[in-house]
Amino acid sequence: MNIELRKLGIEDYQDLRESMQQAYLDSGNGVWSKAKINDLLRIFPEGQLCIAVDGKVVACSLSIIVDYDLFGDTHTYEKITGKYTFSTHTPHGNVLYGIEIFVHPEYRGLRLARRLYEARKELCELLNLESIIAGGRIPGYHEYADRLTPRQYIDKVRAKEIYDPTLSFQIANDFHVRKVLKNYLPGDQESKEYATLIEWNNIYYHDNVSPRSAQTIRLGLVQWQMRLFSDLDAFYEQVKFFVDAVSGYKSDFIMFPEFFNTPLLQPYNHLPEQEAMKKLADKTEEIVLKLQEYAVAYNVNIISGSMPVKENGKLYNATYLCHRNGLTENYRKIHITPNEKKYYGMSGGDKIGVFDTDCGKIGILICYDVEFPELSRIYADQGMQILFVPFLTDTQNGYTRVRHCAQARAIENECYVAIAGCVGNLPKVNNMDIQFAQSAVFTPSDFAFPTNAVKAETTPNTEMMLVVDVDLHLLDELHHFGTVKILKDRRKDLYEVKLLKE
């Protein structure tokens, strides 16, 4: 499955029409004509967004900008859209007005509407508008209209005593009800022609201040507590908890540590370590599928820590990058520690290369790999901006190696480096007794960055989540105007680092 959020184009109209017909099959709502969609694309192309799944448009969000003071809180849908001509749109308005949002019913389990709402919010911030306002249907109201007023119904939905498929979702996405509208959308029998005037306020809005840089990327790192799980579902619940929490902070990435799923070795503790690890490897495919599902549903790129993988009779230590558009790529640890060879018979991978994401180019190295500077230098030459390092260390001296090498990689490659590890004790699992970690995000060392080159770090040996913003624009500034220019000043006439095997 390939999920893509992008601007709508007129060539998408047939897909849009079919999806809208299915979305409103039971409500009796009409479908926008091709001419009307063309009008919207002509006057405000940035405000017309869609989501395509495997190339087919299955969800859509349509918006205009209005000078809200001209309409006030008692307007109708017909009035706010200029009798459906969109003549009310003005680039100099103060409010992003949502005139349509829908998802094809076959794709509603993927939480695509949430992505569209988040994209609207980003657009509102980018254009420095005061708020998003829309008239929202309350399709569940007809079931309660004989005993509840619209206001009573809305209060019960807000209190979660009643679930309304539209209003409950809007409240969960930080919209508040500003007013109840009557005759907003004539013919809407499910809502009894009532609507909620909903609003989301742009907290970044200011007359003279632009919103956050579009190159600000939010990272979520999980410092994972090793604990025994009764079954795989219990493991998934803990993973889902962190994904949901990080997603709630609108993170672009979440990273789990190396071998964070090894508590699942417990049922095989009677086996030799290598045989037990092979049993764990049998679960990897299923776990990755679950992570793919979470990446799409929670709209966050997931770096899966690492897990054992079997191939052609060999065991590898692999991490998976589950993109939030549905694609998945993997990286296999290149340098295997003596411990991994002795107890698990692990083999090293042989593929090196950066990953292209919706937030720039990233690299992934697993634990011991970060202690070999050649790998990250190759990534830097390929344009890496953020290096992710899931790790697992048992003692503080092992952690110190990973930490200081990671800091060096950030400085010498003019990039950010994020590390995340496991903490705590794990009884009843051979060779996984103790863990030591302090997860962190490291920066280059220059005036634009913290003086100690540490953007943020966790409390050592405590399960927690670290959410950090990194600004990619600062890396460009450093590269061209830094106090020193490490990548530019290399003596390539004397030495070079190059990849020998593609």
HELIX and SHEET records of a PDB file:
HELIX    1   1 ILE A   10  ASP A   12  5                                   3    
HELIX    2   2 TYR A   13  ALA A   23  1                                  11    
HELIX    3   3 LYS A   34  ILE A   43  1                                  10    
HELIX    4   4 PRO A   45  GLY A   47  5                                   3    
HELIX    5   5 TYR A   68  LEU A   70  5                                   3    
HELIX    6   6 TYR A   77  ILE A   80  1                                   4    
HELIX    7   7 PRO A  105  LEU A  110  5                                   6    
HELIX    8   8 LEU A  112  LEU A  126  1                                  15    
HELIX    9   9 TYR A  141  GLU A  143  5                                   3    
HELIX   10  10 PRO A  150  ARG A  158  1                                   9    
HELIX   11  11 LEU A  167  ALA A  172  1                                   6    
HELIX   12  12 LEU A  232  GLY A  248  1                                  17    
HELIX   13  13 THR A  262  TYR A  268  5                                   7    
HELIX   14  14 GLU A  273  ALA A  281  1                                   9    
HELIX   15  15 THR A  284  ALA A  297  1                                  14    
HELIX   16  16 PRO A  338  TYR A  344  1                                   7    
HELIX   17  17 CYS A  367  GLU A  371  5                                   5    
HELIX   18  18 PRO A  373  ASP A  381  1                                   9    
HELIX   19  19 GLN A  396  GLU A  412  1                                  17    
HELIX   20  20 LEU A  472  PHE A  481  1                                  10    
SHEET    1   A 7 ILE A   3  LYS A   7  0                                        
SHEET    2   A 7 LEU A  49  VAL A  53 -1                                        
SHEET    3   A 7 LYS A  56  VAL A  66 -1                                        
SHEET    4   A 7 VAL A  95  VAL A 103 -1                                        
SHEET    5   A 7 SER A 131  GLY A 136  1                                        
SHEET    6   A 7 TYR A 194  ASN A 201 -1                                        
SHEET    7   A 7 HIS A 176  LYS A 182 -1                                        
SHEET    1   B 9 MET A 307  GLU A 311  0                                        
SHEET    2   B 9 LYS A 314  CYS A 322 -1                                        
SHEET    3   B 9 ASN A 301  ILE A 303 -1                                        
SHEET    4   B 9 PHE A 253  MET A 255  1                                        
SHEET    5   B 9 THR A 216  GLN A 225  1                                        
SHEET    6   B 9 TYR A 416  ASN A 425  1                                        
SHEET    7   B 9 ILE A 386  PHE A 391  1                                        
SHEET    8   B 9 GLY A 360  ILE A 364  1                                        
SHEET    9   B 9 PHE A 355  THR A 357 -1                                        
SHEET    1   C 6 MET A 307  GLU A 311  0                                        
SHEET    2   C 6 LYS A 314  CYS A 322 -1                                        
SHEET    3   C 6 ASN A 301  ILE A 303 -1                                        
SHEET    4   C 6 PHE A 253  MET A 255  1                                        
SHEET    5   C 6 THR A 216  GLN A 225  1                                        
SHEET    6   C 6 MET A 464  ASP A 471 -1                                        
SHEET    1   D 7 MET A 307  GLU A 311  0                                        
SHEET    2   D 7 LYS A 314  CYS A 322 -1                                        
SHEET    3   D 7 ASN A 301  ILE A 303 -1                                        
SHEET    4   D 7 PHE A 253  MET A 255  1                                        
SHEET    5   D 7 THR A 216  GLN A 225  1                                        
SHEET    6   D 7 TYR A 416  ASN A 425  1                                        
SHEET    7   D 7 ILE A 434  GLN A 435 -1                                        
SHEET    1   E 8 MET A 307  GLU A 311  0                                        
SHEET    2   E 8 LYS A 314  CYS A 322 -1                                        
SHEET    3   E 8 ASN A 301  ILE A 303 -1                                        
SHEET    4   E 8 PHE A 253  MET A 255  1                                        
SHEET    5   E 8 THR A 216  GLN A 225  1                                        
SHEET    6   E 8 TYR A 416  ASN A 425  1                                        
SHEET    7   E 8 ALA A 440  PHE A 442 -1                                        
SHEET    8   E 8 VAL A 454  GLU A 457 -1                                        
SHEET    1   F 3 MET A 307  GLU A 311  0                                        
SHEET    2   F 3 LYS A 314  CYS A 322 -1                                        
SHEET    3   F 3 THR A 328  ARG A 332 -1                                        
SHEET    1   G 3 MET A 307  GLU A 311  0                                        
SHEET    2   G 3 LYS A 314  CYS A 322 -1                                        
SHEET    3   G 3 MET A 346  SER A 347  1                                        
END                                                                             
